[in-house]
Every structure is written in structure tokens, then in C-alpha cells.
Amino acid sequence: MSISNAMQTGISGLLANSTTVGNISSNIANANTDGYRRSFSQMVTSASSGGQGATAAGVRAVQRADVSLGGTQRTTGVNSDLAVSGAGFFVVSRNPNDPVQANYAFTRAGSFRVDDEGNLSNAAGLYLSGFKYDNAGTLGTVVRNQFDNLETVNVGNTTINGEATTSMSVKGNLPAQETGAGSTSEPFVTSQEYYTALGAAERLEFAWTPSTTPNVWTLGISAEGTELGTVDITFDDYGPSAGAPLSYGSVTALAPAPGGFAFDTGTGTATLTIDNGTTPQVIEVSIGAPGSLSGMTQFDGDYTPLQAEANGLETGKLTRFEIEDNGDLYGIFDNNSRRLLYNIPLAEIPNPDGMRAIDGNAFITTQASGEFHLSEAKSGTAGSIASGSLEASNVELVEELTDLIQTQRAYSSNAKIITTADELMDETTRLKR
């Protein structure tokens, strides 16, 4: 090797080690950056070909990253902070619902917050993407090897449309000792909420009046102060069905048209027609089939107010959200309903270490990394999502500082090669004098 080659080798060592110092400095600077992945330089020998074959010509630094190496998790208590336990990356975009495929990337930095438009974005300004559920709580068919079916996760100004109540069942206990000769004929009154087609909350009122005939009650039902109808109920007082309705009779409709009241004495079901819209609302109310103890009963003791189960929903506004470990995001509404809104997938990459880092602590796929697949969290080989946690950087400061000392000495040694080669070159030029 000539003196000039030796100098070139020293220069290559300076360049390679300065690149390594740059990586180490970046790692140290990002030691506290959530989701950061350590980068490093791998030294590779370079050679030149001459008349007598290949000869060593120096060294070059090849950039690498420990993308697949996870960091430790810490609890934050903020439900929008997300961490991945296991394999997978969050899918993020530069803009909300970005139509440009090239603007999508992958990250483990899950410090998401709700912006002024309700979108979840992390500290780097990248927006979290997910698959949106429809009103029936299904995803339908989604393509998991591209970004077309993804939407930016938005939890702002989300509402649930009201749904009309169509059925209701009631149960409770009437005090048997209140009927008979000692009856005061004072009704026991309970009201129950139901919902109109527009999602407004209204109330049905049930008035149970004890008869002077033992075990006989008259039920009167009204809606918002308008009487709908009455029915007499006789309860059984003997045998295995004691306390259950024995029979129904004296059905009387009182509702003015177009309202209505009907009662099926065979099933113990009242059909109420309520005049509260262009088309009256119809609600079927199950009081209890004859011989059944699943509805209203009559036993000695205290009056047990009605407990009702009804379908329908009041119009509701999102108050908060919860994220399950499989990526399902539920909205919690002020009408006490809980609904699926999004599924946050995890992108699995065949060779995560082959991805290329971009600005914002994110990565994009390369030929070396392979193509992505958007998996449901906690399924197959995909990891799970921990809400209220963040993944720390995978940088070990002790390791970085040790590498820094080694690299500094290697740099100094290469600098010594250059100064030595310079002295040799100077000595050579003096031979002519």
C-alpha cells in the first residue's frame, strides 16, 4: 500500500467514525423520545482492485436501525396514549384522511391527543388511522395491504341518532294485602322513560289500583298525561303459579284518535299507540303472561316499583372514549350507550429493521423491509395495544456512551494515520534535496 493509499484509508476511517458519532449523538438526543428506535453504523471493509488483486482500501459506515427492538412501557393514565406490546406499528398520515398514499407511514410513537377538530394526532403532528365501524358495529370488507379503507380516527362532535322505542317489558311486585275488603283504592304509580322517533325522551305512567276483590288490580297506562287505556288483572293465589297473573279482562281503550290501546289477554301484552308525531308511535309493553313469574307479580309485602327494559335510544353526544387491547375504540355517550367507532390496526412488516426512517419518528417501507399488512391487534402474530401507556425509546445511554468512547479513540487513531502518512510524504519529498 502506498503512502497516499494509507492516507485515503485514514480519511475513510475518519468519515466512517464521524458517521457513527452522528448516530450516537442522535440516539443520546432521543433517549427520552417516546417510540424512538436506536440507529447505528455498521462498519464494512471497502477494497480496491489492482494488478495483484483486491487490496484493503479502507472502511465505510452502513446505516442500520434497531426498529424491531422494543422499548419499555410506562403508564401515563391518559387513555389516548397508546403503546404496542409486541409486533406492529400504528399507521399515521401527514394530513387528516390524506388521499395521498405516499403520505402514510408507520410509528410506535403513540402520544396521541385530540386536536381542535377531534382528530387524534401525536406530538409529531401525524394523524392516527383506523378502520371505521358502521352503525351496526361491523367493519365490512376492508383491504389490509393498502391504505384506501383507512380513516383518521376522530372522536369530536360524534353523536348517536335517536331510535324510537318499540318494545318494553316490566316487572315488579304488587302487595297482595292491599286488595280485598280493606282496599284503600289508592293507586301505586310508577313512570318509565321511552324514546320517540326523534330521540326525545318521554314517559309512560303505570297506575296500579287495588280492587276490593281479593287479588284483582286495575292497571291504567298513560303517556305524557294522556290516558291510553285500562285492564283488570287477576293474580293467582294457589299452586306453583301463585303470585303470577292468572287472567286479564275488562280491557278499556281511552286514548283519543289517532292514539290507541289494545291488550292481548293471552300473552299479557299491551299495544300502545301514542300520538306524538305525523305517524303515531306504537309500543308493545309486556306485563307478564298468565302463569308466568317473569313479569309483574303479587305477593304479600312491600310494593316494588316497576323495573322496565326497553329498546330505543335517546339522541346522545360523545363524552369520552375507550380503547381495548385489540384496537377497538368505543365511544361512551351521554345517553349511557357504548358503541364501536373504530378499529385501530397494527401494521406488520416482514423485516422492520429494513424500513427507512423519516421525519417525525416514523418509518416507511423499502424493498428490504417487505410490504406491510394491516392486522387486527392481538390476533395472529400482531401485538396488543395498551391504552394509557407509552413506549419509551429503546436507547440505552450506558451503551451509547461506551460506544462514544470507542468511536472517539477510533477516530483519533485514524487521524494519527493521516498525520503519520503526512510525515512520511514530507520525508519522501526531502530526498530530492
C-alpha positions as CSV (number, residue, x, y, z in Angstrom):
1,M,0.0,0.0,0.0
2,S,1.4,3.4,-1.0
3,I,1.6,6.4,1.3
4,S,-1.3,8.1,-0.5
5,N,-3.4,4.9,-0.1
6,A,-2.6,4.9,3.6
7,M,-3.8,8.5,3.8
8,Q,-7.0,7.7,1.9
9,T,-7.6,4.7,4.3
10,G,-7.3,7.1,7.2
11,I,-9.7,9.5,5.7
12,S,-12.2,6.7,5.2
13,G,-11.9,5.8,8.8
14,L,-12.5,9.5,9.8
15,L,-15.6,9.6,7.7
16,A,-17.0,6.3,8.9
17,N,-16.4,7.1,12.6
18,S,-17.8,10.6,12.2
19,T,-20.9,9.0,10.8
20,T,-21.0,6.7,13.8
21,V,-20.6,9.7,16.2
22,G,-23.6,11.3,14.4
23,N,-25.7,8.2,15.1
24,I,-24.7,8.1,18.7
25,S,-25.4,11.8,19.2
26,S,-28.9,11.2,17.6
27,N,-29.5,8.3,20.0
28,I,-28.5,10.3,23.0
29,A,-30.6,13.3,22.0
30,N,-33.6,11.0,21.6
31,A,-33.1,8.9,24.7
32,N,-36.3,10.3,26.1
33,T,-38.3,10.3,22.8
34,D,-41.3,8.0,23.0
35,G,-41.2,5.2,20.5
36,Y,-37.7,6.2,19.2
37,R,-35.7,3.5,17.5
38,R,-31.9,3.4,18.0
39,S,-29.8,3.9,14.9
40,F,-26.2,2.7,14.5
41,S,-23.5,2.3,11.9
42,Q,-22.1,-1.0,10.9
43,M,-18.5,-0.8,9.7
44,V,-17.9,-2.5,6.3
45,T,-14.5,-3.0,4.7
46,S,-14.0,-1.5,1.3
47,A,-11.4,-2.8,-1.1
48,S,-9.9,-1.7,-4.4
49,S,-8.7,-3.8,-7.3
50,G,-5.2,-3.6,-8.5
51,G,-2.9,-5.5,-10.7
52,Q,-2.2,-8.1,-8.0
53,G,-5.9,-8.5,-6.9
54,A,-8.0,-6.7,-4.4
55,T,-6.3,-4.8,-1.6
56,A,-7.8,-3.2,1.5
57,A,-8.6,0.4,0.9
58,G,-10.5,1.5,4.0
59,V,-13.8,1.3,5.7
60,R,-17.3,2.7,5.2
61,A,-20.3,3.0,7.6
62,V,-23.6,1.4,6.7
63,Q,-26.6,2.8,8.4
64,R,-28.7,0.4,10.5
65,A,-31.6,0.7,13.0
66,D,-32.9,-1.5,15.8
67,V,-36.5,-0.9,14.7
68,S,-37.7,-4.4,15.8
69,L,-36.3,-3.9,19.4
70,G,-39.0,-2.7,21.7
71,G,-38.7,-0.2,24.5
72,T,-40.1,-0.4,28.0
73,Q,-43.6,0.8,28.7
74,R,-44.7,3.4,31.3
75,T,-48.2,4.2,32.5
76,T,-49.5,7.7,31.8
77,G,-53.2,7.4,32.7
78,V,-54.2,9.2,29.6
79,N,-56.5,7.0,27.6
80,S,-55.4,8.5,24.2
81,D,-51.7,7.5,24.9
82,L,-51.1,4.2,23.1
83,A,-48.3,1.6,23.3
84,V,-47.8,-1.6,21.3
85,S,-46.9,-4.7,23.2
86,G,-45.3,-7.0,20.7
87,A,-45.1,-6.7,16.9
88,G,-46.7,-4.0,14.9
89,F,-46.8,-0.2,14.2
90,F,-49.5,2.4,14.2
91,V,-50.5,3.8,10.8
92,V,-50.3,7.6,10.6
93,S,-50.7,10.2,7.9
94,R,-49.5,13.7,7.4
95,N,-53.0,15.1,6.9
96,P,-56.4,14.0,8.2
97,N,-57.9,11.5,5.7
98,D,-54.9,12.0,3.5
99,P,-55.7,10.9,-0.1
100,V,-52.0,10.6,-1.0
101,Q,-50.7,7.1,-0.3
102,A,-47.2,8.4,0.0
103,N,-48.1,10.5,3.0
104,Y,-48.8,7.4,5.1
105,A,-46.1,6.0,7.5
106,F,-45.7,3.8,10.5
107,T,-44.7,4.7,14.0
108,R,-44.5,3.4,17.6
109,A,-44.8,6.9,19.0
110,G,-48.3,6.7,20.5
111,S,-48.6,10.0,22.3
112,F,-51.9,10.9,20.6
113,R,-54.1,13.8,21.6
114,V,-57.4,15.2,20.4
115,D,-56.9,18.3,18.3
116,D,-59.4,21.1,17.8
117,E,-61.2,19.1,15.1
118,G,-61.5,16.0,17.1
119,N,-58.7,14.1,15.3
120,L,-56.1,12.0,17.2
121,S,-52.6,13.2,16.3
122,N,-49.3,12.6,18.0
123,A,-46.6,15.0,19.1
124,A,-45.0,15.0,15.6
125,G,-48.3,16.1,14.1
126,L,-49.1,12.7,12.5
127,Y,-52.7,11.6,12.5
128,L,-53.7,8.1,13.7
129,S,-55.6,6.0,11.1
130,G,-58.1,3.2,11.7
131,F,-61.0,1.3,10.1
132,K,-64.4,2.8,10.9
133,Y,-67.3,0.7,12.1
134,D,-70.8,1.3,10.6
135,N,-73.9,1.9,12.8
136,A,-74.4,-1.8,13.1
137,G,-71.0,-2.3,14.6
138,T,-69.4,-4.1,11.6
139,L,-66.3,-3.3,9.5
140,G,-67.5,-4.9,6.4
141,T,-64.8,-5.9,3.8
142,V,-61.5,-4.0,4.3
143,V,-58.3,-4.3,2.3
144,R,-55.4,-4.8,4.6
145,N,-52.4,-4.4,2.3
146,Q,-53.1,-0.8,1.4
147,F,-54.4,2.5,3.0
148,D,-57.6,3.0,1.0
149,N,-60.1,1.9,3.6
150,L,-58.4,3.8,6.5
151,E,-59.8,6.9,8.0
152,T,-58.4,9.4,10.5
153,V,-59.6,8.5,14.0
154,N,-62.0,11.3,15.0
155,V,-63.7,11.5,18.4
156,G,-65.0,15.0,18.3
157,N,-68.7,16.0,17.9
158,T,-69.8,12.4,17.4
159,T,-73.5,11.8,18.1
160,I,-75.8,8.9,18.1
161,N,-79.1,9.4,16.4
162,G,-82.2,8.7,18.4
163,E,-84.1,5.4,17.9
164,A,-87.8,5.0,18.7
165,T,-88.8,2.6,21.5
166,T,-90.9,-0.3,20.0
167,S,-91.0,-2.8,22.9
168,M,-90.9,-2.7,26.7
169,S,-91.2,-5.3,29.4
170,V,-91.9,-4.6,33.0
171,K,-91.6,-6.5,36.3
172,G,-92.2,-5.7,39.9
173,N,-94.3,-6.8,42.9
174,L,-97.8,-5.6,44.0
175,P,-98.7,-6.0,47.7
176,A,-101.4,-8.7,47.9
177,Q,-102.6,-7.4,51.3
178,E,-103.8,-4.1,49.7
179,T,-106.6,-5.9,47.8
180,G,-109.9,-7.2,49.2
181,A,-112.3,-5.6,51.7
182,G,-109.6,-3.4,53.3
183,S,-108.5,-1.8,50.0
184,T,-108.0,1.9,50.1
185,S,-108.2,2.1,46.3
186,E,-105.1,4.3,46.3
187,P,-103.0,3.6,43.2
188,F,-99.4,2.7,43.2
189,V,-97.8,4.9,40.4
190,T,-94.5,4.4,38.6
191,S,-93.3,6.0,35.4
192,Q,-90.9,4.7,32.8
193,E,-89.0,6.6,30.1
194,Y,-89.3,5.8,26.4
195,Y,-87.9,7.4,23.3
196,T,-89.6,8.9,20.3
197,A,-88.5,8.6,16.6
198,L,-86.6,11.8,17.0
199,G,-84.7,10.5,20.1
200,A,-86.6,12.6,22.6
201,A,-87.3,11.2,26.0
202,E,-90.9,10.9,27.1
203,R,-92.5,8.9,29.9
204,L,-95.2,6.3,30.3
205,E,-97.1,6.2,33.6
206,F,-98.4,3.0,35.1
207,A,-101.0,3.3,37.8
208,W,-101.9,0.1,39.8
209,T,-105.2,0.4,41.7
210,P,-106.1,-2.3,44.1
211,S,-109.7,-3.7,44.0
212,T,-112.0,-4.6,46.8
213,T,-112.0,-8.1,45.3
214,P,-109.0,-10.1,46.5
215,N,-106.1,-10.4,44.1
216,V,-107.6,-8.1,41.5
217,W,-105.9,-4.9,40.3
218,T,-106.7,-2.3,37.6
219,L,-103.8,-1.1,35.5
220,G,-104.1,2.3,33.9
221,I,-101.5,3.4,31.4
222,S,-101.0,7.0,30.2
223,A,-98.4,8.8,28.1
224,E,-97.3,12.3,28.9
225,G,-100.6,12.9,30.8
226,T,-102.9,11.4,28.1
227,E,-104.8,8.3,29.3
228,L,-104.4,5.4,26.9
229,G,-106.4,2.6,28.5
230,T,-107.0,0.2,31.4
231,V,-107.1,-3.5,32.0
232,D,-108.0,-5.6,35.0
233,I,-105.5,-8.2,36.2
234,T,-106.4,-11.1,38.5
235,F,-103.4,-12.8,40.2
236,D,-103.3,-16.5,41.1
237,D,-103.2,-17.3,44.9
238,Y,-102.8,-21.0,44.8
239,G,-100.3,-23.7,43.5
240,P,-97.0,-23.4,41.7
241,S,-98.1,-20.2,39.8
242,A,-99.2,-18.4,43.0
243,G,-98.4,-14.7,42.6
244,A,-98.4,-14.8,38.8
245,P,-101.1,-13.2,36.6
246,L,-104.0,-15.6,36.3
247,S,-106.1,-13.7,33.8
248,Y,-106.7,-10.4,32.2
249,G,-110.1,-8.7,31.4
250,S,-112.2,-5.6,31.1
251,V,-109.9,-4.0,28.5
252,T,-110.9,-0.4,28.0
253,A,-109.4,1.9,25.4
254,L,-109.3,5.6,26.5
255,A,-106.9,7.2,24.0
256,P,-108.3,9.8,21.6
257,A,-107.7,9.1,17.9
258,P,-105.2,8.6,16.4
259,G,-103.9,7.1,19.6
260,G,-105.0,3.7,20.7
261,F,-104.9,1.0,23.3
262,A,-105.2,-2.8,22.8
263,F,-104.4,-5.7,25.1
264,D,-103.7,-9.3,24.3
265,T,-105.1,-11.3,27.2
266,G,-103.4,-14.4,26.1
267,T,-99.9,-13.1,26.3
268,G,-100.3,-10.2,28.7
269,T,-99.0,-7.6,26.2
270,A,-100.4,-4.1,25.8
271,T,-100.2,-2.4,22.4
272,L,-99.9,1.4,22.9
273,T,-100.4,3.8,20.0
274,I,-99.1,7.2,21.1
275,D,-99.9,10.3,19.1
276,N,-96.5,12.1,19.2
277,G,-95.7,12.5,15.5
278,T,-97.0,12.6,12.0
279,T,-97.2,8.8,12.3
280,P,-98.2,7.7,15.8
281,Q,-95.6,5.6,17.7
282,V,-96.5,2.0,18.6
283,I,-95.0,0.4,21.7
284,E,-95.7,-3.2,22.9
285,V,-95.5,-3.5,26.7
286,S,-95.2,-6.9,28.2
287,I,-96.9,-7.1,31.6
288,G,-96.4,-10.9,32.0
289,A,-98.0,-13.9,30.5
290,P,-100.7,-15.8,32.6
291,G,-98.9,-18.3,34.8
292,S,-95.5,-16.6,34.4
293,L,-93.5,-15.1,37.2
294,S,-91.1,-13.3,34.9
295,G,-93.3,-10.1,34.7
296,M,-95.5,-8.5,37.3
297,T,-96.2,-10.5,40.5
298,Q,-98.4,-10.2,43.5
299,F,-97.1,-11.3,46.9
300,D,-97.6,-10.1,50.5
301,G,-95.1,-7.4,51.4
302,D,-94.0,-4.1,50.0
303,Y,-94.7,-2.6,46.7
304,T,-91.7,-3.0,44.3
305,P,-91.7,-0.2,41.8
306,L,-91.5,-1.2,38.1
307,Q,-88.2,-2.3,36.6
308,A,-88.5,-1.9,32.9
309,E,-86.4,-3.0,29.9
310,A,-87.0,-1.0,26.7
311,N,-85.3,-0.7,23.4
312,G,-84.7,2.6,21.6
313,L,-82.2,5.3,22.3
314,E,-82.2,9.0,23.2
315,T,-80.0,11.2,21.0
316,G,-76.6,11.1,22.6
317,K,-73.3,13.0,22.3
318,L,-69.9,11.5,22.8
319,T,-68.5,12.3,26.2
320,R,-65.4,10.1,26.2
321,F,-63.8,7.0,24.5
322,E,-62.1,3.8,25.5
323,I,-59.6,1.7,23.5
324,E,-59.4,-2.0,24.0
325,D,-56.3,-4.1,23.6
326,N,-57.5,-5.4,20.3
327,G,-57.6,-1.9,18.9
328,D,-61.4,-1.4,19.2
329,L,-62.3,2.2,20.1
330,Y,-65.6,2.5,21.9
331,G,-67.5,5.8,22.2
332,I,-69.2,6.5,25.5
333,F,-72.3,8.8,25.1
334,D,-74.3,10.9,27.5
335,N,-77.3,8.6,26.9
336,N,-75.4,5.8,28.6
337,S,-74.8,3.9,25.4
338,R,-71.4,2.4,24.4
339,R,-70.7,1.9,20.7
340,L,-67.9,0.7,18.5
341,L,-66.5,3.6,16.4
342,Y,-63.1,2.4,15.1
343,N,-60.7,-0.4,15.0
344,I,-57.0,0.7,15.1
345,P,-55.0,-1.8,13.2
346,L,-51.3,-2.7,13.6
347,A,-49.1,-2.8,10.5
348,E,-46.9,-5.8,10.5
349,I,-43.7,-5.6,8.4
350,P,-41.7,-8.8,7.4
351,N,-38.3,-7.0,8.2
352,P,-38.9,-3.9,10.3
353,D,-35.2,-3.2,10.5
354,G,-35.2,-2.7,6.8
355,M,-37.5,0.3,6.9
356,R,-36.3,3.8,6.3
357,A,-36.7,6.4,9.0
358,I,-38.4,9.7,8.1
359,D,-39.1,12.9,9.9
360,G,-41.5,12.7,12.9
361,N,-40.1,9.5,14.4
362,A,-41.8,7.4,11.7
363,F,-40.8,4.9,9.1
364,I,-41.7,3.9,5.6
365,T,-41.3,0.5,3.9
366,T,-38.5,-0.3,1.5
367,Q,-37.6,-3.2,-0.8
368,A,-35.5,-4.6,2.1
369,S,-38.4,-4.4,4.6
370,G,-41.1,-6.0,2.5
371,E,-44.7,-5.0,2.2
372,F,-47.0,-4.2,5.1
373,H,-50.1,-6.0,6.3
374,L,-52.7,-4.2,8.5
375,S,-53.5,-6.8,11.2
376,E,-56.1,-6.6,14.0
377,A,-54.2,-6.1,17.3
378,K,-53.9,-9.2,19.5
379,S,-54.6,-11.5,16.6
380,G,-52.1,-13.9,15.0
381,T,-48.5,-12.5,15.4
382,A,-49.7,-8.9,16.0
383,G,-49.1,-7.4,19.3
384,S,-51.7,-5.8,21.6
385,I,-52.5,-2.1,22.2
386,A,-52.1,-0.7,25.7
387,S,-54.2,2.4,26.3
388,G,-52.9,4.8,28.9
389,S,-49.3,3.8,28.3
390,L,-46.4,4.9,26.2
391,E,-43.4,3.0,24.8
392,A,-40.1,4.6,25.7
393,S,-37.1,4.8,23.4
394,N,-35.0,1.7,23.1
395,V,-31.8,3.6,23.6
396,E,-29.5,2.5,26.4
397,L,-27.5,5.5,27.5
398,V,-24.7,3.5,29.1
399,E,-24.2,1.6,25.8
400,E,-24.2,4.8,23.8
401,L,-21.7,6.5,26.0
402,T,-19.4,3.4,25.8
403,D,-19.7,3.4,22.1
404,L,-18.9,7.1,22.0
405,I,-15.6,6.5,23.9
406,Q,-14.7,3.6,21.5
407,T,-15.6,5.7,18.4
408,Q,-13.6,8.7,19.7
409,R,-10.5,6.5,20.1
410,A,-11.0,5.0,16.6
411,Y,-11.4,8.5,15.2
412,S,-8.2,9.6,16.9
413,S,-6.3,6.6,15.6
414,N,-7.4,7.3,12.1
415,A,-6.3,10.9,12.5
416,K,-2.9,9.6,13.6
417,I,-2.7,7.5,10.4
418,I,-3.1,10.7,8.4
419,T,-0.6,12.7,10.3
420,T,1.9,9.8,10.1
421,A,1.3,9.5,6.3
422,D,1.8,13.2,6.0
423,E,5.2,12.9,7.8
424,L,6.2,10.1,5.5
425,M,5.2,12.1,2.5
426,D,7.2,15.1,3.8
427,E,10.2,12.8,4.4
428,T,10.0,11.5,0.9
429,T,10.0,14.9,-0.7
430,R,13.1,15.8,1.2
431,L,15.0,13.0,-0.6
432,K,15.3,15.2,-3.6
433,R,17.1,18.0,-1.7
